[in-house]
Amino acid sequence: MDNIENNPAPIIDRVIDGVQLWNLFTQSFQSPVRACFDLIDNVFDAAPSSNGRLAINIDSYEQEFRNRNGIYILSNCQHPVKPMREVLTCFNNGERDRSQIGENGIGLKQACACLSDISVVMSRNEHVYSLGILARSLQTPAGFYLPSFEFQFDPANNLDLYEFLMMEITTIVNSFENIAAVVQEFGHGNVARGVLRLVKNMMRMNGEENHVFCICAHGLIRGLTHGETNADFLLNVKNELPEHYFHVPQSFQVLVGSDPIHFNHWPSRLTRVTKYNVRIPKTVLLNGKNLNGAEDDHAVSVYLGFDTVRIAQDGQTPASLSLYSRKFGRLVKSLPDCRGSLRLCAGGTQYCQALTIIIDDISGALPLSLFKNDFAFGEHDHGLVWEQNLFKWVSAVTKVYYNYYLGNVCHERKSSLAEIVKNDRASQLGKIYEVDVSRFRWNYRNDSIKAADNRDLQEYPTPLHRVCSLDPRPDILGMIEESGIDAFNKMNIVGITPAQYLIENPNSVIISETDILRMYTFHMIGDLDE
């Protein structure tokens, strides 16, 4: 025994199996479109605070190969792009810990592998050009190989940039047989054509911007289903992009193909929007007898409304839930039918009528998984309690909101509620696409970890009825009313009222405006269409 303890087994150096690692990378995302969004995340991470530029298009240097060339993503950067050898370092995710935002980290390698068997990563910092190659064919069981190159262009020597890049890339191809094989595949069986395609992609970075980043994904073999083209893939990106990102500043120009993207997904769809400000205890399970708060309570905003587009789509009317992270600047998770998750009645058409719930993590506190596509409450000491409290509050405000419309406005007739939503859509058709979307948006992510300013809501030009502040600490009671004025749309209510009724009677139907006012602080901002 002593001999064994004093002579432990030697540590064996292990080599990463490049083939297996590449195969794992291809399974990192729920869909190829989400992989593309991860590449776009890098763009927003590195973008200038104003005048950011992003272009996504088909890489069609020759019309003959238009549907086989794949796509490119081109963007400008606020600061110099990392050296390509660092960008392509295996498992270097550019983050000190998982709570921070990475830039061109491990997600880039995973997303490229998910989209295509060959991707080319390029950057320009002033006159320094960099090139990196991610290719399945370069991987072996002996290691993970992501070659990168860097060369500096000197305008003083009067050498044409195009000729300079042709010379540098030709030298690389002539020096490395394995890379030449990749370039040949990149050129659809012709090395010279592959070199030309690389040069033309790098020439896209030439311009007035000092720092530029570009990715070209070749082939999109996993990005397309049978019969789809590159244009179909871009259409999917175009359709999902406005919903996925809700923090993009108005000055940021995003082009998919030749079409500019307007980030007005929710403002152009929702009607009768209400915003609830809620504080979620992280450590103590919330119930009707325990509403004491703490300094580290988690602040979230919950938006509720009815989707005037979804109401017209058969089978698309159950309550949906979308959860956005301010810290990572995007949609984290969506549930097309959230009634089960929120413990709402799921029978028949209850909690349907295109009811839409949006959670805005205004404090940036929600713990997220490694790939930022789900929550990781298990990392928190009291994660289960935190998660239960979050969904308990969201469920509670949803019941109050829905039951008010169903009980007070529609007299328990769900068909009447559906007609109201459809009529709202019809009344907005003439102006819904003329909305100034800058008035109903979150602040740019890097500036928005603080609570949202209600002035953004007060300028919202489509029907927005009220903002409710819900605080589980009922230390101030009372209510001041203006008599003779419609309490629901015209009154200013000052004070904080108890929330016990909501927690203890979550299924109750509100029978009057007075009842709902006694449960919450209401800051009425009126019907802004008047």
ChimeraX attribute file (.defattr): number of C-alpha atoms within 10 A of each C-alpha:
attribute: neighborCount
match mode: 1-to-1
recipient: residues
	/A:1	6
	/A:2	6
	/A:3	7
	/A:4	8
	/A:5	8
	/A:6	8
	/A:7	9
	/A:8	8
	/A:9	8
	/A:10	6
	/A:11	6
	/A:12	6
	/A:13	6
	/A:14	8
	/A:15	10
	/A:16	14
	/A:17	14
	/A:18	20
	/A:19	18
	/A:20	14
	/A:21	17
	/A:22	21
	/A:23	14
	/A:24	13
	/A:25	17
	/A:26	20
	/A:27	14
	/A:28	17
	/A:29	19
	/A:30	10
	/A:31	14
	/A:32	25
	/A:33	22
	/A:34	20
	/A:35	23
	/A:36	21
	/A:37	19
	/A:38	20
	/A:39	21
	/A:40	20
	/A:41	22
	/A:42	20
	/A:43	23
	/A:44	24
	/A:45	19
	/A:46	20
	/A:47	21
	/A:48	15
	/A:49	17
	/A:50	13
	/A:51	13
	/A:52	21
	/A:53	19
	/A:54	21
	/A:55	19
	/A:56	24
	/A:57	19
	/A:58	22
	/A:59	24
	/A:60	16
	/A:61	14
	/A:62	10
	/A:63	10
	/A:64	9
	/A:65	14
	/A:66	16
	/A:67	18
	/A:68	18
	/A:69	24
	/A:70	26
	/A:71	25
	/A:72	20
	/A:73	22
	/A:74	22
	/A:75	25
	/A:76	26
	/A:77	25
	/A:78	17
	/A:79	13
	/A:80	16
	/A:81	21
	/A:82	15
	/A:83	18
	/A:84	22
	/A:85	16
	/A:86	15
	/A:87	23
	/A:88	24
	/A:89	18
	/A:90	16
	/A:91	11
	/A:92	15
	/A:93	21
	/A:94	19
	/A:95	14
	/A:96	10
	/A:97	9
	/A:98	15
	/A:99	17
	/A:100	11
	/A:101	18
	/A:102	21
	/A:103	21
	/A:104	27
	/A:105	21
	/A:106	20
	/A:107	25
	/A:108	24
	/A:109	24
	/A:110	23
	/A:111	25
	/A:112	28
	/A:113	27
	/A:114	29
	/A:115	27
	/A:116	22
	/A:117	20
	/A:118	24
	/A:119	27
	/A:120	22
	/A:121	25
	/A:122	25
	/A:123	27
	/A:124	26
	/A:125	20
	/A:126	16
	/A:127	15
	/A:128	14
	/A:129	21
	/A:130	22
	/A:131	22
	/A:132	20
	/A:133	23
	/A:134	25
	/A:135	21
	/A:136	20
	/A:137	15
	/A:138	19
	/A:139	18
	/A:140	16
	/A:141	12
	/A:142	12
	/A:143	16
	/A:144	21
	/A:145	19
	/A:146	20
	/A:147	16
	/A:148	20
	/A:149	16
	/A:150	16
	/A:151	15
	/A:152	15
	/A:153	15
	/A:154	13
	/A:155	10
	/A:156	6
	/A:157	7
	/A:158	7
	/A:159	11
	/A:160	12
	/A:161	16
	/A:162	13
	/A:163	10
	/A:164	16
	/A:165	22
	/A:166	16
	/A:167	13
	/A:168	16
	/A:169	20
	/A:170	17
	/A:171	11
	/A:172	14
	/A:173	20
	/A:174	10
	/A:175	11
	/A:176	10
	/A:177	11
	/A:178	12
	/A:179	18
	/A:180	21
	/A:181	18
	/A:182	24
	/A:183	26
	/A:184	18
	/A:185	16
	/A:186	24
	/A:187	20
	/A:188	15
	/A:189	13
	/A:190	14
	/A:191	19
	/A:192	15
	/A:193	17
	/A:194	21
	/A:195	24
	/A:196	20
	/A:197	20
	/A:198	22
	/A:199	21
	/A:200	16
	/A:201	21
	/A:202	24
	/A:203	13
	/A:204	12
	/A:205	22
	/A:206	16
	/A:207	10
	/A:208	8
	/A:209	14
	/A:210	16
	/A:211	22
	/A:212	26
	/A:213	25
	/A:214	23
	/A:215	24
	/A:216	26
	/A:217	28
	/A:218	24
	/A:219	23
	/A:220	25
	/A:221	17
	/A:222	15
	/A:223	22
	/A:224	17
	/A:225	11
	/A:226	6
	/A:227	6
	/A:228	11
	/A:229	17
	/A:230	21
	/A:231	17
	/A:232	15
	/A:233	19
	/A:234	19
	/A:235	14
	/A:236	12
	/A:237	19
	/A:238	20
	/A:239	13
	/A:240	15
	/A:241	23
	/A:242	17
	/A:243	15
	/A:244	21
	/A:245	21
	/A:246	25
	/A:247	23
	/A:248	22
	/A:249	18
	/A:250	18
	/A:251	12
	/A:252	18
	/A:253	17
	/A:254	21
	/A:255	18
	/A:256	19
	/A:257	16
	/A:258	10
	/A:259	12
	/A:260	13
	/A:261	16
	/A:262	17
	/A:263	22
	/A:264	19
	/A:265	17
	/A:266	18
	/A:267	22
	/A:268	21
	/A:269	18
	/A:270	24
	/A:271	25
	/A:272	17
	/A:273	22
	/A:274	19
	/A:275	23
	/A:276	25
	/A:277	20
	/A:278	21
	/A:279	22
	/A:280	27
	/A:281	24
	/A:282	23
	/A:283	18
	/A:284	16
	/A:285	17
	/A:286	22
	/A:287	15
	/A:288	13
	/A:289	9
	/A:290	12
	/A:291	19
	/A:292	14
	/A:293	19
	/A:294	15
	/A:295	6
	/A:296	12
	/A:297	17
	/A:298	21
	/A:299	22
	/A:300	23
	/A:301	23
	/A:302	23
	/A:303	21
	/A:304	24
	/A:305	24
	/A:306	29
	/A:307	28
	/A:308	24
	/A:309	16
	/A:310	20
	/A:311	21
	/A:312	16
	/A:313	10
	/A:314	7
	/A:315	10
	/A:316	16
	/A:317	23
	/A:318	22
	/A:319	27
	/A:320	21
	/A:321	22
	/A:322	20
	/A:323	20
	/A:324	23
	/A:325	26
	/A:326	27
	/A:327	20
	/A:328	22
	/A:329	24
	/A:330	22
	/A:331	22
	/A:332	20
	/A:333	15
	/A:334	17
	/A:335	13
	/A:336	13
	/A:337	20
	/A:338	20
	/A:339	20
	/A:340	10
	/A:341	12
	/A:342	20
	/A:343	12
	/A:344	18
	/A:345	13
	/A:346	15
	/A:347	9
	/A:348	8
	/A:349	13
	/A:350	15
	/A:351	25
	/A:352	24
	/A:353	27
	/A:354	26
	/A:355	26
	/A:356	27
	/A:357	27
	/A:358	20
	/A:359	20
	/A:360	24
	/A:361	23
	/A:362	24
	/A:363	19
	/A:364	22
	/A:365	17
	/A:366	24
	/A:367	18
	/A:368	19
	/A:369	16
	/A:370	12
	/A:371	15
	/A:372	18
	/A:373	16
	/A:374	16
	/A:375	17
	/A:376	16
	/A:377	17
	/A:378	14
	/A:379	12
	/A:380	14
	/A:381	11
	/A:382	14
	/A:383	16
	/A:384	17
	/A:385	17
	/A:386	24
	/A:387	19
	/A:388	17
	/A:389	22
	/A:390	22
	/A:391	14
	/A:392	21
	/A:393	22
	/A:394	24
	/A:395	21
	/A:396	19
	/A:397	23
	/A:398	25
	/A:399	22
	/A:400	20
	/A:401	20
	/A:402	22
	/A:403	22
	/A:404	21
	/A:405	19
	/A:406	22
	/A:407	18
	/A:408	15
	/A:409	14
	/A:410	17
	/A:411	14
	/A:412	15
	/A:413	12
	/A:414	18
	/A:415	12
	/A:416	16
	/A:417	21
	/A:418	22
	/A:419	14
	/A:420	18
	/A:421	25
	/A:422	21
	/A:423	12
	/A:424	18
	/A:425	22
	/A:426	12
	/A:427	11
	/A:428	16
	/A:429	11
	/A:430	9
	/A:431	11
	/A:432	16
	/A:433	13
	/A:434	10
	/A:435	15
	/A:436	13
	/A:437	18
	/A:438	18
	/A:439	16
	/A:440	20
	/A:441	20
	/A:442	21
	/A:443	21
	/A:444	18
	/A:445	22
	/A:446	14
	/A:447	12
	/A:448	19
	/A:449	17
	/A:450	14
	/A:451	16
	/A:452	18
	/A:453	11
	/A:454	12
	/A:455	10
	/A:456	14
	/A:457	22
	/A:458	19
	/A:459	15
	/A:460	19
	/A:461	20
	/A:462	22
	/A:463	19
	/A:464	24
	/A:465	21
	/A:466	22
	/A:467	22
	/A:468	19
	/A:469	19
	/A:470	23
	/A:471	22
	/A:472	26
	/A:473	17
	/A:474	16
	/A:475	11
	/A:476	10
	/A:477	12
	/A:478	12
	/A:479	16
	/A:480	10
	/A:481	13
	/A:482	11
	/A:483	8
	/A:484	8
	/A:485	11
	/A:486	11
	/A:487	19
	/A:488	19
	/A:489	16
	/A:490	17
	/A:491	19
	/A:492	19
	/A:493	19
	/A:494	15
	/A:495	17
	/A:496	23
	/A:497	23
	/A:498	20
	/A:499	19
	/A:500	18
	/A:501	12
	/A:502	20
	/A:503	19
	/A:504	13
	/A:505	13
	/A:506	19
	/A:507	14
	/A:508	14
	/A:509	20
	/A:510	20
	/A:511	14
	/A:512	13
	/A:513	13
	/A:514	12
	/A:515	11
	/A:516	18
	/A:517	19
	/A:518	19
	/A:519	17
	/A:520	23
	/A:521	26
	/A:522	25
	/A:523	19
	/A:524	19
	/A:525	19
	/A:526	20
	/A:527	17
	/A:528	15
	/A:529	9
	/A:530	6
